Structures are given as C-alpha cells and as structure tokens.
Amino acid sequence: MNQLCLFCVASSCILLAQIANPGGALWISPSANMALTFWSSSVVVTVYCTIGIVAKLLHMRYQIWRVLSPQEYSPYFSVAAMLIESAMLYACFGLAFII
C-alpha cells in the first residue's frame, strides 16, 4: 500500500511539472498519459483505503455487538455508509474521467 501511495504522489508531481511547463496542457500526449496514470492510481488508493477503513469499522461494530446492546453499535454502521458513499462518488467520477 505504501508503494502505491508513493507512486500516486510521484505521478501527481510529474503531471504537475508537465502541465506547468510553457506550452504544456493536460491533453498533450505525454501529459495525458501521466494524467491517466495519476487518476488510475488515485482511484485505486481511495477505494483500497476506504475498504480497509470500512472493514475495521465493521469489525469494531461486531466486537461492540458481542458486548453491548444493539443501540451502541449503530454509529459504526452509519459512518461506514458515509465513507462508502463518498468514496463511490469519487471513484465514479475518477473512472468517468479515465474512460
């Protein structure tokens, strides 16, 4: 995971350097290739991190469910739903941009 995050940061820096040059634009071929690389890695990192956070929240919910009453673990489920919805929105727009 750390390598993927570093790759995402490195590709964004390279893309920024390509766009910042005089005459550089996002739709020129080398910049477009780096933009595709950046958005792909960004979407993957976002989805992967969201899955990890949601898995941890659901695990904590299960542990609380075993010990406490059902009213105590409901906030964990609503936070997980918010994370999934926000990551899904970002991933959908990222995929639409890539395609």
C-alpha positions in Angstrom: 0.0 0.0 0.0 2.8 2.4 0.8 4.4 1.9 -2.6 1.1 2.7 -4.3 0.7 5.9 -2.2 4.3 6.9 -3.1 3.5 6.1 -6.8 0.4 8.3 -6.7 2.4 11.2 -5.2 5.2 10.8 -7.7 2.9 10.6 -10.7 1.0 13.7 -9.5 4.3 15.6 -9.2 5.4 14.6 -12.6 2.0 15.5 -14.1 2.1 18.9 -12.4 5.6 19.5 -13.8 4.4 18.6 -17.3 1.4 20.9 -17.1 3.3 23.8 -15.6 5.8 24.0 -18.4 5.2 26.7 -21.0 3.0 25.1 -23.8 2.1 22.2 -21.5 -1.5 21.1 -21.3 -3.4 18.2 -19.9 -4.4 16.9 -23.3 -1.0 16.7 -24.9 0.1 13.1 -25.3 2.8 12.8 -22.5 0.7 14.7 -20.1 -2.4 12.7 -21.0 -0.5 9.5 -20.3 0.6 10.8 -16.9 -2.9 12.0 -16.1 -4.2 8.6 -16.8 -1.6 7.1 -14.6 -2.3 9.5 -11.8 -6.1 9.2 -11.9 -5.9 5.4 -12.0 -3.6 5.2 -9.0 -5.6 7.8 -7.2 -8.9 5.9 -7.6 -7.2 2.6 -6.6 -5.7 4.2 -3.4 -9.0 5.8 -2.5 -11.0 2.6 -2.9 -8.4 0.4 -1.2 -8.2 2.8 1.8 -12.0 3.0 2.1 -12.3 -0.7 2.1 -9.8 -1.0 4.8 -11.4 1.6 7.0 -14.9 0.2 6.5 -13.6 -3.3 7.3 -12.1 -2.0 10.6 -15.3 -0.2 11.5 -17.4 -3.2 10.8 -15.0 -5.4 12.9 -15.4 -2.9 15.7 -19.1 -2.9 15.3 -19.1 -6.7 15.6 -17.0 -6.6 18.8 -19.3 -4.0 20.4 -22.3 -6.0 19.4 -20.9 -9.0 21.3 -20.5 -7.0 24.4 -23.1 -4.2 24.4 -26.7 -3.6 23.3 -27.7 -3.1 19.7 -28.2 0.7 20.1 -24.5 1.1 20.8 -23.1 -0.2 17.5 -25.3 1.7 15.1 -23.0 4.7 14.7 -20.3 2.5 13.3 -22.6 1.4 10.5 -23.7 4.9 9.6 -20.0 6.1 9.4 -19.2 3.1 7.2 -22.1 4.0 4.9 -20.9 7.6 4.7 -17.4 6.5 3.8 -18.6 4.1 1.1 -20.9 6.7 -0.4 -18.1 9.4 -0.6 -15.5 7.0 -2.0 -18.0 5.7 -4.5 -18.7 9.2 -5.7 -15.0 10.0 -6.1 -14.4 6.6 -7.8 -17.2 7.0 -10.2 -16.1 10.5 -11.3 -12.5 9.3 -11.5 -13.5 6.3 -13.7 -15.6 8.6 -15.9 -12.6 10.9 -16.3 -10.3 7.9 -17.1 -12.7 6.4 -19.6 
